[in-house]
């Protein structure tokens, strides 16, 4: 049974990889270098629907439309920077897997580090508060009862000697 599940998993893994390759196979290129450059460009662009896949890997309908748009710009001999600038102006920095460092993207770059520091601070404060000895003020009644208990314990120890 494990072998069958493993075979199915491996098959689905390879089929998912072929889906992205099939999406780009419908475009024609002058040579292998041009095709590779186009693949690298679409790999840098995030699918706006899937969000965790590149434009090259996604099968979403919007990804197909966006690939066609990028291909049309590519065929117009637009540079890679011009295509990326067009997409960023239209969809924002979110469309890039590696957004530039600027004030509007500081949260993307520094947010995880800040959250890590905040979590470390909270953890250290929590652990410190649990390990601190907390002194408790005894009332007069509690002190008298403690004294009585200690005296009784001392008497019992002397009696057993």
N, C-alpha and C positions, 0 to 999 in steps of 0.2 A: 504493500500500500504506500509506504514511504517513497519507493522508487517511482511510482506513478505520479505522486504529487510533485516530486522533484523534477520529473520530466515535463510535466505541465508548466511548472514555474519557469524552467529554462526556456521552453518553447515560447511562452508569453513574453519573456524578457527579450528574446531575439526578434520576435514579431514587432514589439514596440519600437525597437531600434530601426527596423525596416520601414516603419510608417513615416518617420522623419526623412529617411532617404528617398522614399517614394514621392514625398511632397515636393522635393527639389528636383526630381528626375524629369518633371514635365517642362522644365525650362531648358532652352538651348544656349550654349556658350561657344565662343570661338575656339577655346582650347581648354585644357585641363587646369591651367593656372587661373584662368578667369573663373571657372567653376569653383575652384578651391577658395578663391578670394571671396566669392559670393557666399559660400558656405560659412566662412569665417565671419563675415559681416552679419549674416542672419543668426549666427550663434551668439553674437554680442548683444542682440536685441531680445528683450523679454516679451513673451506672449502676454498680451493684456488680459486675456481670459484665464489662462492657466496659472500665470504668475510664477510658477516654479519651473517652467520650461522655456527654452529659448524659442525664438520664432522658427528656427530650423527644425526643431523637434516636435512642435505642436501640430495637432490635427484639427484644432478648433476652426470654425468657419471664419472668424475674425482674423485668425493667424493666416489663413489662406489668402484673404483679401489683402492683408498687410504685406505678405510675401509678394503678391502680384504688384502692389504699389512700389515696393523696394526694387523689384525686378524691372519695372518700367523706368524708374529713376536710373537704375544701373545701365539700362540700354540707351538712355539719353546721355550716357557718358558722364553722369554726375560723379563726383569723387565720393569716397567713403565718408569723409567729413561732412560734405554737403547733404548726403542722405541721412546721416545721423542727426545733423542740425535740423533738417526738415522734420524728422520724427520727434525730436525733443520739443520743437516749437509747437507741434501738434498735440503730443501726448504727455509732455513733461519729462522730467528726468527719470521717472519711474520706468520708462520704456528701456532704460539701459541697465544691464546687470552690474556695471561698474560706474555708478553716478559720480560726477565731478564733485570735488570738495568746494563747497560754497555755502553761504549762510542758510540757504533753503534746504540744504542736505546735511547740515550738521547733526541733526537728530539721527539720520541713518548711519553716519560715521561714528559718532561719539555716544549715542544712546545706549548701545549694549555695554560699553565700558562703564558708563555712569551707573547703569542698573547693577552691574557686577560689583562696583564699589559700594553702592547702597546696600545690596544684599550682604556683603561682607561686614559692613558696619552694623547692620541689624543683627546678624548672627553673633558678632563679637559682643555686642551689648547684651543680648539674650543669655549667652553663655556666662558672661561676667556676672550678671545679676543672679544667676543660679548658683554660682560658686561662692559668692560673698556670704560671710557669716552675718547673719542678721541678729543684732543684739536686741533683746526684749527686756524692757523694764518690768521688773516684778512689783506687784503691788505689795503693800505691807502684809496683807492676808496671805499672799502667795509665799512671801519670804518666811513668815511664821510657819506655814505648813511644811515648807522645805526643811526648815531647821528641825522641826519635829521628826520628819522622816529620817533625816541624817542622824539625829540623836538615837532614834529607835534602832537604826541600822548599826550604829556603833555599839550599842548595848548588846545586840544580838551577836555581834562578832566577838565581844569580850566574853560572853557566856559560852560560846563554842570553843574557846581556847582552853 
